[in-house]
Amino acid sequence: MLTHARAYAVIGLDAIPIEVETYVSEQDGAGAFTIVGLPDKALQEARARIRSAAAAAGLLIHKAVILANLAPAEVRKEGAGFDLPIALAVMAGFGWVNQDMLGEVAAVGELAFDGRLRPVPGILSIAEAAVRDGHSTLLCPEQCAHEASLVPGCRPIGCATLREAVRILNGEDLPRPVVERQPRVAQPVPDLVDVRGQPSARRALEICAAGDHNLLLVGPPGVGKTMLAKRLPGILPPLDDEQALLATRIHSAAGVLPDGSGLLRSPPFRAPHHSATTAALVGGGSKIRPGEVTLATGGVLFLDELPEFRRDALEALRVPIEDGSVRISRASGSLVLPSRFALIAAMNPCPCGSPDAAACTCSRERVQAYQRKASGPLLDRIDVGVHLARPAPEVLRNDRPETTLQVRERVLSARAFQAARGFVNGRIPVGRLDELAAPDEQGQQMLDQATTRLMLSPRGVHRIQRVARTIADLAGEIEIGSDSIAEAISLRLGSLT
């Protein structure tokens, strides 16, 4: 008997429909179970899981010949999420599941040997695709039902076991209501008031948060570079509904969404180790997965010890920083993943990290080689640079920083101006700069002089304009004056020269 079920394959962040076709013959009695349609090893092993789960449900299939085809055949199917739809199609082949009801739903889930359903990554992507294709009912593990319910229009049916899924499809049991899982308690964000003795760096951090700019911190160990980076999410605005759904879908597809988290409302903070490969940073691999630039979308990507990262990995960041997206190309096709994040990079002034140039043991050639690990084209894409020095004891004692809440209020006010213009300042298109970020006459003269004297690239000029627009927004000024231009120039040159 030929039966059908609907499943989905998650590729990158998107899910594409997969038709599960099964042929069951009880007359042959050979007990063969074959899966075709370009399955990976985990999917080939589904045969053992399905047999054992069916037996645990009291449904013996070991003597029948079973053929399962996953179409379209040219799409590689990966992971254990196909266990449930294949098992249900097989059950329908034996007459144990209502085929008409099975045709009305989509299904996803991994089977345990005892018939339990285990959660799988990418539920949000699958739920969105199912709703888009007209299959609003999604049969899934009970742990995934709340996540699927975050998608408007999706009607998830959470099941604990294969037997429960069979009984629901046959109308023998009613679907259980989706239980809203208790969200995980968010870790408190460190307060900016803890960072003493670095007023210029705190100011730079505020500007970057207000305009979605990139930041480079240069200074010896222990001056507060990492402390500043970890406090940036606290002064960023919360994610709106669209951003929250995208961030949650990204983390779900990558399999790193915390259980019961619901929509991610706080900006993500990603801090990969400097040993990260290019694929780990920008995405890819044999099974295309989102990289750190995509996982940081809507939040912060912190690269500590910037020169210690592999050169090819750093160079791969240039396009994601500039375009806000990254294209992963393979022989079978390509995927475009989002990568809109605020970059914070930190580095020592030299390999030894000495706070005193006179005490530095590094040769000039070694310092230059160390600094050249971050290429000029990459640094040209960073808007703001700040040198941090070790503050004097009296500066530490007398410094009274503002709290995160105080700074955040100014950031939100500046973001409100940008929302009215339609663009966050760090993402103003080049063609709209003269309209949205043109300095006044005195500011333009200052910018022209700096361009000539400092041999700024057109990209550098554009980034100065964007930063100056943010500085003016923080001050509540409609026009970009010479003071805003001067501060933007000094911030750009502070660590990039």
SVG drawing of the C-alpha trace seen along z (x, -y; Angstrom):
<svg xmlns="http://www.w3.org/2000/svg" viewBox="-12 -77 75 91">
<polyline fill="none" stroke="black" stroke-width="0.4" points="0.0,0.0 1.3,-3.4 0.9,-6.2 2.1,-9.8 3.2,-12.2 4.5,-15.7 7.9,-16.6 10.3,-19.5 14.1,-19.8 15.9,-22.7 18.6,-24.2 20.3,-27.2 17.4,-29.1 14.7,-28.0 12.6,-24.8 11.6,-23.3 8.7,-20.7 9.6,-17.1 7.1,-14.5 7.4,-11.2 6.2,-8.3 6.1,-4.8 5.2,-1.4 4.4,1.4 4.0,5.0 3.1,7.6 3.0,10.5 6.7,10.7 7.7,11.2 11.4,10.5 11.5,7.7 13.5,5.3 13.3,1.5 14.9,-0.8 15.0,-4.6 15.9,-6.5 16.0,-10.1 19.5,-11.2 19.3,-10.5 22.4,-11.1 23.6,-8.5 21.4,-9.7 18.4,-9.3 19.4,-5.8 19.5,-4.9 15.9,-5.9 15.0,-2.4 16.1,-0.9 14.4,-3.7 11.1,-3.4 11.0,0.4 11.7,0.3 9.3,-2.7 6.5,-0.9 7.1,2.3 6.9,0.2 3.5,-1.1 2.3,2.5 2.6,2.2 4.9,4.9 6.4,4.1 9.5,6.2 8.2,8.8 7.0,6.5 8.9,5.0 9.0,1.2 10.2,-1.3 10.4,-5.0 11.2,-7.7 11.9,-11.3 11.2,-13.7 12.6,-15.7 15.5,-13.3 18.2,-16.0 17.8,-17.6 20.0,-16.0 18.0,-15.1 19.8,-15.3 19.0,-14.6 16.5,-12.6 13.5,-14.9 12.1,-12.7 11.5,-9.8 8.0,-10.8 6.6,-11.5 8.2,-8.3 6.8,-6.2 3.3,-7.7 3.4,-7.0 4.4,-3.4 1.6,-3.1 -0.8,-4.3 0.5,-1.7 -0.5,1.0 -3.9,-0.7 -3.2,-1.8 -3.3,-5.5 -6.0,-7.4 -4.4,-8.5 -6.8,-11.3 -6.0,-12.8 -2.3,-12.3 -2.5,-14.3 -3.9,-17.3 -0.9,-17.7 2.9,-18.2 5.1,-16.2 8.5,-16.4 10.3,-14.6 13.0,-12.2 11.9,-8.8 13.5,-7.0 13.6,-3.2 10.8,-3.2 8.5,-5.3 9.1,-8.7 9.4,-11.8 12.5,-13.9 12.8,-17.6 14.7,-18.6 16.2,-21.9 14.6,-24.3 11.0,-24.0 10.3,-27.7 11.5,-27.5 9.4,-24.3 6.3,-25.9 6.7,-29.0 7.1,-26.9 4.2,-24.7 1.8,-27.7 3.1,-29.2 2.2,-25.9 -1.2,-25.7 -0.4,-23.0 -1.2,-25.0 -1.4,-21.8 2.1,-20.6 2.5,-17.3 5.7,-17.6 7.3,-16.6 5.6,-18.1 8.8,-20.0 8.6,-21.8 4.9,-22.8 5.3,-26.1 8.1,-27.1 6.0,-26.3 3.1,-28.3 5.2,-31.5 4.5,-31.4 1.2,-33.2 -1.3,-30.8 0.5,-27.6 -1.6,-25.0 1.0,-22.7 -0.1,-19.3 2.5,-18.2 2.9,-14.5 4.9,-12.6 5.0,-9.3 4.5,-7.7 1.4,-5.9 -0.1,-9.2 0.4,-10.7 -1.3,-7.6 -4.3,-7.9 -4.7,-11.6 -4.7,-11.1 -7.3,-8.4 -9.5,-10.6 -9.1,-8.3 -7.5,-11.1 -7.9,-14.8 -4.8,-17.0 -3.5,-18.3 -3.4,-22.1 -0.1,-23.7 1.5,-24.5 3.3,-27.8 6.7,-26.8 8.2,-28.9 10.8,-31.2 14.3,-30.9 15.3,-33.6 17.6,-36.0 21.0,-36.6 21.3,-40.1 23.3,-42.4 26.4,-43.9 26.0,-47.6 28.0,-50.3 28.6,-52.0 31.2,-49.3 33.6,-50.6 35.6,-53.4 38.4,-55.5 37.5,-55.2 35.1,-58.0 36.1,-58.3 35.5,-54.5 32.1,-54.8 31.2,-57.7 32.3,-55.6 30.2,-52.7 27.1,-54.9 27.6,-56.3 27.9,-52.8 24.7,-51.6 22.8,-54.7 23.7,-54.4 24.5,-50.7 28.2,-51.4 31.2,-49.1 33.9,-49.7 37.5,-48.9 39.1,-49.0 42.9,-49.1 44.6,-48.9 46.8,-46.8 45.3,-43.9 43.1,-44.8 41.9,-48.3 38.3,-47.2 37.9,-46.2 35.9,-43.1 33.9,-44.8 32.8,-47.4 31.9,-44.9 29.7,-42.8 27.8,-46.0 26.8,-46.9 23.7,-44.7 22.3,-46.4 22.2,-49.8 20.8,-48.5 17.1,-48.7 15.1,-45.5 14.3,-43.5 10.9,-44.3 8.6,-41.6 10.1,-41.1 13.7,-41.1 12.8,-38.8 11.2,-36.2 14.2,-36.3 16.7,-35.9 14.7,-33.1 14.4,-31.3 18.2,-31.6 19.0,-30.2 16.4,-27.4 17.8,-26.4 21.3,-26.3 20.1,-24.2 21.2,-26.6 17.9,-28.0 17.5,-27.5 14.6,-25.2 11.5,-27.2 13.1,-30.6 10.2,-31.8 11.0,-34.8 14.4,-36.2 13.8,-39.8 17.3,-40.7 20.0,-41.4 22.2,-38.4 25.8,-38.6 28.3,-36.3 31.9,-36.1 33.7,-33.3 37.2,-32.2 40.0,-33.3 40.6,-29.8 37.2,-29.8 37.4,-28.8 36.0,-30.7 32.9,-28.4 32.3,-28.9 32.4,-32.7 30.4,-33.2 28.6,-29.9 28.9,-26.9 30.3,-23.5 29.3,-20.2 25.9,-20.8 25.3,-24.5 24.8,-26.0 24.5,-29.7 27.8,-31.1 28.5,-33.6 27.8,-36.6 24.3,-35.2 23.8,-34.2 24.7,-37.7 22.0,-39.3 20.2,-42.0 22.9,-42.0 26.6,-42.1 29.6,-40.1 32.6,-40.5 36.0,-39.5 38.5,-39.6 42.2,-39.5 41.4,-40.4 44.9,-39.8 44.9,-36.2 42.0,-35.2 42.9,-33.5 43.5,-35.9 41.1,-34.2 38.4,-34.2 38.8,-37.9 38.8,-38.7 35.6,-36.7 33.9,-39.3 34.3,-42.1 31.2,-41.4 28.9,-40.5 29.9,-43.8 29.3,-45.9 26.1,-44.2 24.4,-42.8 24.2,-39.4 26.4,-36.5 26.1,-34.2 27.1,-30.6 27.8,-28.9 28.0,-25.2 28.0,-23.2 24.3,-22.4 23.4,-26.1 23.7,-29.0 22.0,-30.4 21.9,-34.0 21.9,-34.4 21.4,-37.6 24.3,-39.2 23.2,-42.5 25.2,-43.0 27.2,-45.5 30.9,-44.5 33.1,-45.1 36.8,-44.2 39.5,-44.4 43.2,-44.1 46.4,-44.9 48.7,-47.6 51.5,-45.0 52.0,-41.3 53.5,-41.7 50.6,-44.0 52.8,-46.3 50.9,-49.3 54.1,-51.4 55.7,-51.9 59.1,-52.4 58.7,-49.0 57.6,-47.2 59.9,-44.3 58.5,-44.0 60.6,-45.1 59.1,-47.5 58.8,-44.8 57.0,-42.5 54.5,-45.2 53.8,-46.1 53.3,-42.4 51.0,-42.0 48.9,-45.0 48.8,-44.0 46.9,-40.8 43.8,-43.0 43.9,-44.3 43.3,-47.8 40.1,-46.9 38.7,-45.3 39.6,-48.3 38.2,-50.7 34.8,-49.1 35.0,-50.0 33.4,-53.3 34.8,-54.1 38.2,-53.4 39.4,-54.2 42.7,-53.8 42.4,-52.8 45.2,-53.5 45.6,-52.4 43.9,-55.1 45.8,-56.8 44.6,-55.8 43.0,-59.2 41.0,-58.9 39.6,-55.6 38.6,-57.0 37.0,-60.1 35.3,-58.8 31.5,-58.5 30.1,-56.7 26.4,-56.8 24.3,-53.7 23.3,-51.5 19.7,-52.8 20.8,-56.4 22.8,-55.8 20.1,-53.6 17.5,-56.4 19.7,-58.6 20.2,-55.7 16.5,-55.1 15.9,-58.8 18.5,-58.9 17.0,-55.7 13.6,-57.4 14.9,-60.1 16.4,-57.4 13.1,-55.5 11.4,-58.6 13.9,-58.9 13.5,-55.2 17.1,-54.1 19.4,-53.4 22.4,-55.6 24.9,-52.9 22.9,-51.5 22.0,-54.7 22.4,-53.9 25.1,-55.8 22.6,-57.3 20.7,-58.8 23.6,-60.3 23.4,-63.7 19.7,-63.8 19.9,-62.3 23.4,-63.0 24.7,-66.0 26.7,-68.4 26.1,-72.1 28.5,-74.4 31.1,-74.7 30.9,-70.9 31.3,-70.2 34.4,-72.4 35.9,-70.5 35.1,-67.1 36.6,-68.2 39.8,-69.3 40.1,-66.0 39.5,-64.0 42.3,-65.8 44.8,-66.0 44.2,-62.4 43.6,-60.8 40.3,-59.3 38.7,-56.8 35.1,-57.4 34.0,-54.7 35.8,-56.4 34.0,-59.7 30.6,-58.0 31.2,-56.3 32.3,-59.6 29.0,-61.2 27.0,-58.3 28.8,-58.6 28.4,-62.4 24.6,-61.9 24.5,-59.7 26.4,-62.2 24.0,-65.0 21.0,-62.7 22.3,-62.1 22.5,-65.8 19.0,-66.3 20.4,-68.5 18.6,-68.5 21.7,-69.7 25.1,-68.1 27.5,-70.8 31.2,-71.1 31.4,-69.8 29.7,-66.5 32.0,-66.2 35.1,-66.9 34.2,-64.2 33.4,-61.7 36.8,-62.3 38.6,-62.0 36.8,-58.7 37.5,-57.2 41.2,-58.1 41.7,-57.3 42.6,-53.7 42.6,-53.2 45.9,-55.1"/>
</svg>
